[in-house]
Amino acid sequence: MITNIIPSLRHYWHLLLPSCCLWCSLPVQHAQQQLCTCCQQALPSLPYPLCHYNLLWLPVVSKSIKKPLFQQLLALSYYHHPYQHWIQQWKFFANHAAGELLQQQFISLLSRYAKHTIALPQAILYVPMHPSRQRKRGFNQAEILAKAAAKQLKLPLLNVLQRQHKNPAQVGLNRKQRQRNLKQAFSLQTTAALPSHVALIDDVITTGATANELCRLLKRNGVSHISLWTLAVTVLD
């Protein structure tokens, strides 16, 4: 019953004091949105019709991510503003308005993708955090995105990946340093057979080192096709 009341309360609160757009700071037109209509229309977009919903087919992406072990890549944007700002606000400053905005945009992308694909993945997984780091941050943004994606697409969410070691953060490391940092960092917490096609969710892909390490683990355990879904992808300028 409480869940039915919350949208109404949010609507009336919005009528009394409209939320500010997270881009231009003007009032938004709808209570459940974080952007005004003009800013929503002005958001940068990627050329999905040209690459058939696989960013790995774009030269700027394939040049930046060497030898990916995943077969498909989806992202909201390159790791540029305004998405870069919102991701950092959510990830490092627990700005939940920014987090809600990113989830809304992510779900919108997946809904468009679902209309253009022949076969969705059979299950969704996400990049895990070490328990101590997750307790310190308070949440795992990849897990939150995965739950939203699973609900939207009506797919099972598999909580089977675990981070075994508390390695140093990947921020600021180059490709080789990231690869060394991730050696034997992950494990699989199940003996059940995994689906042949899964989606792996992370917040940002930089060099692809984390995704590739998890892909190796998944492929050793029967997965043959991996789609990587993320908020943003870093590309070489």
Secondary structure, DSSP 8 states (H G I E B T S, - for coil): -HHHHHHHHHHHHHHHS--B-TTT-SB-SSTT-SS-HHHHHHS----HHHHTS-GGGSHHHHHHS-S-SSSEEEEEEES-TTHHHHHHHHHHH--HHHHHHHHHHHHHHHHHHHHH-S---SEEEE----HHHHHHHS--HHHHHHHHHHHHHT--B---EEE-S----STT--HHHHHHHTTT-EEE---S---SEEEEEEEEESSSHHHHHHHHHHHTTT--EEEEEEEEE----
